[in-house]
Amino acid sequence: MNFADLYRISNGAKTPHTAFRFLAEAVKAHHPRIGDIELFACKLNEDVSLAHMTYVPDRSSPYGDPYDVAVIRFSEDLNRCWRRAACTKELMHVFDDSAAQTSDRGRFLLLLKQLETKLILPGDASAMLLSERWAEWMALLALCPARLRTTFENDYVNKKIDDDFIATKLKIPKMMVPSLMGDYYWRALERLTGEPIPPQARK
């Protein structure tokens, strides 16, 4: 499974919004390395990170193949919409290549230091930090696939509905809506999934 596969599963669903558990179950069922996903609420410095994910190898079964457990820890102070967004973004890291994975304590601490620094020139950013930006767009696309976006498009352009309305309907943070409804959405979708940009969205 790659991200494009997960996106198409989400886009093919019939639900009025996308639940984190729906995405997690799809990853568990189809990702070759991830056998389980666990969530834990904890105290986090939200100025640095709303959530983070690590892997724990599971070798408990004497019969089945070994697999990894994706362990996502999220700030216990997040509301449900922010928790869904933060945990989905972390889940997207299952699609990272090896250079982008926080696979040991040293790499995780490096990522935290770069997140704290914030202003890093592109050439100095680690693959892990760059993957954070990719994961943000993957999460948005997985939670808000084209089938959902298009239901709001005309009313949003004609100012019949606003960001609050869409955020409430999709159960996502309001600050995600401008990216969801912006022109770059289609470019991100094309780059991350190979889906063609609709003719009406080409400029």
N, C-alpha and C positions, 0 to 999 in steps of 0.2 A: 504494500500500500504506500502511495505517496500522497502529498497534499491534494493534488488534483482529484484523486479518487475520493478522498474525504469530502471535498467540496461538492462533487457530483452527488454523493449520497445525501448531503444536506439540501442541495438544490432540488433533488428529486422527492423530498419528503412533502407531506401535505399539511404540516402543522402551521399555525399562524405565527409562531416564533420558534427559535431553535434552542432546545435545552442543552446544557452542558452534558448531562448524562447521556443524551442521544449521541453526541459526538464521541464521548468516552467509550460507549459500548461499541460504536463502529470501529474505533481504534483497537480495542481489545479483540474484536472479532477478526480483523483483517490485517493488522500490523504484524509482521513476522517476528518482531522482537519483544513486543509489549504484551505481557500476559495478564496484567492487572494494573489498575489505577487507584491510588488511595489519596484521600484528601484529609488535611488536618488544619484546623484553625489555630493560629498562634499569634504571639505578639511580634509585630514587625515594624521597622521604621518605614512608614509609608512614603517618606521623602526619598527613600532609596529604592524600595521595591514593595509592590503590593502583594506579590506572590513569587515563589520560586519552585523549581522542580529539580529533583535529583533521582537517580536510579538506584534501586536495590536489587541485586541479583537473587533470584529464587531458584534454589536447587533442591527443593523439598521433595519433589516427586521422584520415586525410583523408576518410574515408567515413562513419564512424559519428558519432552525436551526441556532443558533449562530455559528460563525467560527472565526478562527484567520487569520489575514493578516500578511504575512511574509514580513517585511520591510528590504530591503537590501540597506545599504549605502556603496558606494565605492568611492575610491579616484578619484577625478576628473582629475588627471594627468595620469591615466592609459591609455595605448593604447588599441585598440579593443581586441587584443589577451589576454592581461593581465586582462582586464575587464571581458571577458568571463570566464577565469579561476577563478578569484577571486570571482565573483558572483556565479558561479557554486559550488565552495567550500562552500560558505555560505549557499546556497540552500540545501546542503547535511545535514545541521543541523536539517532539519525537521524530520530526522530519529533518532535524539538523544533520549535517554531515559530521564526521568525527572531529574536525577542527573547530566546530562551533559548539560542541557539547561541553558542559561544565562537569567533566567526568571525574574530577578529584577535588580535594579541598583547595589546593593551590590555584587551580583554574577558576573555581568558584569565587575565591577571595579576589582574584584579579578582576573578574567581572564586577563584583561589588565595588571595587575601587574605581573602576571606569564609570559605573553608574553614578557614583557619588560625585565624580569630577564633572560630569555632564558635558562640558565644553572640550571636546577632543577633536583634533583635526582628523579628517577621513583616513589619511595614511597611517595614523597611529592607533586607530581603533582595532581591537582584536576581532577575530571572526565571531567570537561569542557575543560581543557588543553589536556587531552588524546583524547577527541573527535575531537580536531583540527587535530590531526594526522590521525585519521580515515577518517575525511572529505576530507583531501587532496587526499587520495587514492580513495575514492568514486568519487570525482570529475574527477580524471584522467580516471577511468573506465567508467564513464558515458559519458565523452567527447570523449573517445577513446576506444570504445568497441572492442572486439576481431575481429569482422568482418572488422574493419578498420585496426587494427594492422597487421593482417595477409597479407593484401595487400602490405605491405612494407617489410615484414620479410626477404624474400630471397635477395632482392636487398640491404637491409641494412647489412645483414651478409656478403654479397659479396662486400661491400663497393662501390656499384654503386650509392647509394644515401647517404646523410648525414643528420645530425640533422636539418640543416636549411631547407632542402627539405621537411622533414616530418612536421616540425613546420608550414611551409607555407601552405602545403596542408590541414592540420587539423585545421589551424587558432588557434594555441595554442602557449604559450611561449616556446622558444627553450629549456629552462632549464627543461621542463617536458619530453622531448624526451628520455633521457637516462633511466628514470624510466619506460616509456612506452615500450621501446624496451628491457629492461633488463629482466633477468630470473625471478626476483621476481614478475613481473607482474602477472604471472599465479598463484602464491601462494596467492597473494592479491585477485585475482579474486575468487579463491576457497574459501577463508576465508569469503569474504564479500557477496558472492552470492550463494555459494554451487555448482557452475559450476565445473565440473571435469577438472583437468589439462590434456591437450592433451598428448597423449602418446609420441609424439616427443619432448615435453617440459620437460618430466620427466628425472631427472638425478640421 
